[in-house]
């Protein structure tokens, strides 16, 4: 049994130390806040040390922040980056769009600041940054980082240029190469030396893109485009080497949808094998279960329709219409991020609420019952787990 008084003492010391870093010559900094989450300690042999949460912040407000949940102590730290990097002016920047760990480095993609911020995954201290215009998501392959980019300015424009994927050396943090893909590329996954990139065409609405670009990794060239659905966004890889790709639709007559890309028997190329007619904004795969939620906006109705579900990725069947089983979904205004603990199967869902104030991180057990919730920064969106060996 942990000693509560000991934790309160640790918390007091930590909060006192924050005043050392609470002021800078140029800007006022909100100090890190710590909150104890009781009764949620990991198994002694757990390999997972913690989880980072990046809060997007409103566009133009320079309020992207980083939170950290330490599973070993059950301490949740809000605005973690500011404490660890007291001399960095403007902190993380404008709109955090992705977060990943590779080796001992933590990568935060900051969309409207046109950079990837690189930190020590263990300490949270800044190592450097990679300048990439209008960057979106990041993935890794054989010692290199790959970043999707809209390339052009942050602007709705029928003549917006094609996007690109940038290749970055993870040691020097130098951009090595780039390849042009479709319009406004989003998430990507790598399967058997090929990268699959979801193109949205979001800046060119209503003339959305509807393709997945295929990049041959050895030559780093686009070799194919697969027609899928309009305004694509998410791409997730399951254990059967199938890709699950989401479409946001056109927010009017074409609804959000979920597609499966697979290799047909006798062929060595991916094709759309299934159209599930299930709306999907975000998803996370754990074993044979794909957990998803949808916040489908309708211009006609002027509101979001929120749904949840679980799909068996082996059978491709919807096995549940709600992975939250205790009614807690009624407390969630806008689900905005999802992650599954790789060991326990706990489900983490973020709530962006009204998009302008603090959000909430919810933790559900694998049976869908709420374990706890905690206040986050503004628009909590993306999560990544930290191993005890600081790699992944």
ChimeraX attribute file (.defattr): number of C-alpha atoms within 10 A of each C-alpha:
attribute: neighborCount
match mode: 1-to-1
recipient: residues
	/A:1	4
	/A:2	10
	/A:3	7
	/A:4	11
	/A:5	9
	/A:6	10
	/A:7	15
	/A:8	13
	/A:9	11
	/A:10	12
	/A:11	17
	/A:12	12
	/A:13	11
	/A:14	14
	/A:15	15
	/A:16	10
	/A:17	14
	/A:18	18
	/A:19	12
	/A:20	12
	/A:21	17
	/A:22	16
	/A:23	15
	/A:24	13
	/A:25	7
	/A:26	8
	/A:27	10
	/A:28	10
	/A:29	17
	/A:30	14
	/A:31	21
	/A:32	23
	/A:33	17
	/A:34	19
	/A:35	15
	/A:36	18
	/A:37	18
	/A:38	13
	/A:39	11
	/A:40	13
	/A:41	14
	/A:42	17
	/A:43	12
	/A:44	7
	/A:45	6
	/A:46	14
	/A:47	15
	/A:48	21
	/A:49	18
	/A:50	22
	/A:51	18
	/A:52	24
	/A:53	27
	/A:54	30
	/A:55	29
	/A:56	28
	/A:57	26
	/A:58	17
	/A:59	15
	/A:60	11
	/A:61	10
	/A:62	19
	/A:63	21
	/A:64	29
	/A:65	26
	/A:66	28
	/A:67	24
	/A:68	24
	/A:69	23
	/A:70	19
	/A:71	19
	/A:72	15
	/A:73	17
	/A:74	18
	/A:75	19
	/A:76	24
	/A:77	22
	/A:78	25
	/A:79	25
	/A:80	23
	/A:81	24
	/A:82	26
	/A:83	23
	/A:84	16
	/A:85	16
	/A:86	18
	/A:87	13
	/A:88	12
	/A:89	14
	/A:90	15
	/A:91	18
	/A:92	25
	/A:93	24
	/A:94	24
	/A:95	26
	/A:96	34
	/A:97	22
	/A:98	25
	/A:99	25
	/A:100	22
	/A:101	24
	/A:102	19
	/A:103	13
	/A:104	17
	/A:105	22
	/A:106	26
	/A:107	23
	/A:108	25
	/A:109	32
	/A:110	29
	/A:111	26
	/A:112	20
	/A:113	22
	/A:114	23
	/A:115	22
	/A:116	29
	/A:117	21
	/A:118	23
	/A:119	21
	/A:120	17
	/A:121	23
	/A:122	17
	/A:123	13
	/A:124	20
	/A:125	19
	/A:126	18
	/A:127	13
	/A:128	13
	/A:129	17
	/A:130	19
	/A:131	15
	/A:132	23
	/A:133	23
	/A:134	21
	/A:135	31
	/A:136	27
	/A:137	23
	/A:138	26
	/A:139	21
	/A:140	17
	/A:141	14
	/A:142	8
	/A:143	11
	/A:144	18
	/A:145	21
	/A:146	22
	/A:147	25
	/A:148	31
	/A:149	27
	/A:150	29
	/A:151	23
	/A:152	19
	/A:153	14
	/A:154	14
	/A:155	10
	/A:156	12
	/A:157	13
	/A:158	14
	/A:159	9
	/A:160	19
	/A:161	18
	/A:162	17
	/A:163	26
	/A:164	26
	/A:165	31
	/A:166	23
	/A:167	23
	/A:168	21
	/A:169	16
	/A:170	19
	/A:171	10
	/A:172	10
	/A:173	18
	/A:174	13
	/A:175	18
	/A:176	12
	/A:177	12
	/A:178	18
	/A:179	14
	/A:180	19
	/A:181	27
	/A:182	24
	/A:183	28
	/A:184	30
	/A:185	33
	/A:186	29
	/A:187	23
	/A:188	27
	/A:189	20
	/A:190	21
	/A:191	12
	/A:192	8
	/A:193	12
	/A:194	18
	/A:195	22
	/A:196	24
	/A:197	30
	/A:198	34
	/A:199	34
	/A:200	31
	/A:201	29
	/A:202	26
	/A:203	23
	/A:204	19
	/A:205	14
	/A:206	13
	/A:207	14
	/A:208	21
	/A:209	24
	/A:210	22
	/A:211	25
	/A:212	28
	/A:213	24
	/A:214	24
	/A:215	23
	/A:216	17
	/A:217	16
	/A:218	8
	/A:219	9
	/A:220	18
	/A:221	16
	/A:222	20
	/A:223	12
	/A:224	15
	/A:225	18
	/A:226	18
	/A:227	13
	/A:228	23
	/A:229	26
	/A:230	26
	/A:231	30
	/A:232	31
	/A:233	25
	/A:234	23
	/A:235	26
	/A:236	20
	/A:237	18
	/A:238	17
	/A:239	12
	/A:240	10
	/A:241	14
	/A:242	18
	/A:243	25
	/A:244	22
	/A:245	29
	/A:246	28
	/A:247	27
	/A:248	25
	/A:249	23
	/A:250	19
	/A:251	18
	/A:252	12
	/A:253	10
	/A:254	13
	/A:255	18
	/A:256	25
	/A:257	21
	/A:258	22
	/A:259	22
	/A:260	22
	/A:261	22
	/A:262	19
	/A:263	15
	/A:264	12
	/A:265	7
	/A:266	6
	/A:267	9
	/A:268	9
	/A:269	13
	/A:270	16
	/A:271	16
	/A:272	18
	/A:273	13
	/A:274	13
	/A:275	14
	/A:276	13
	/A:277	11
	/A:278	19
	/A:279	24
	/A:280	27
	/A:281	23
	/A:282	22
	/A:283	23
	/A:284	19
	/A:285	22
	/A:286	18
	/A:287	12
	/A:288	16
	/A:289	18
	/A:290	22
	/A:291	24
	/A:292	24
	/A:293	25
	/A:294	23
	/A:295	21
	/A:296	19
	/A:297	19
	/A:298	17
	/A:299	12
	/A:300	9
	/A:301	10
	/A:302	9
	/A:303	11
	/A:304	15
	/A:305	13
	/A:306	18
	/A:307	19
	/A:308	21
	/A:309	21
	/A:310	21
	/A:311	19
	/A:312	16
	/A:313	21
	/A:314	14
	/A:315	9
	/A:316	14
	/A:317	11
	/A:318	15
	/A:319	14
	/A:320	13
	/A:321	13
	/A:322	16
	/A:323	22
	/A:324	20
	/A:325	12
	/A:326	12
	/A:327	11
	/A:328	13
	/A:329	19
	/A:330	8
	/A:331	9
	/A:332	18
	/A:333	17
	/A:334	21
	/A:335	27
	/A:336	23
	/A:337	23
	/A:338	22
	/A:339	24
	/A:340	24
	/A:341	17
	/A:342	14
	/A:343	12
	/A:344	12
	/A:345	15
	/A:346	20
	/A:347	25
	/A:348	19
	/A:349	26
	/A:350	29
	/A:351	25
	/A:352	27
	/A:353	19
	/A:354	12
	/A:355	15
	/A:356	12
	/A:357	13
	/A:358	17
	/A:359	26
	/A:360	22
	/A:361	23
	/A:362	21
	/A:363	21
	/A:364	22
	/A:365	18
	/A:366	15
	/A:367	13
	/A:368	17
	/A:369	17
	/A:370	20
	/A:371	15
	/A:372	15
	/A:373	15
	/A:374	15
	/A:375	17
	/A:376	26
	/A:377	25
	/A:378	24
	/A:379	31
	/A:380	31
	/A:381	25
	/A:382	23
	/A:383	24
	/A:384	20
	/A:385	23
	/A:386	26
	/A:387	18
	/A:388	13
	/A:389	13
	/A:390	21
	/A:391	15
	/A:392	14
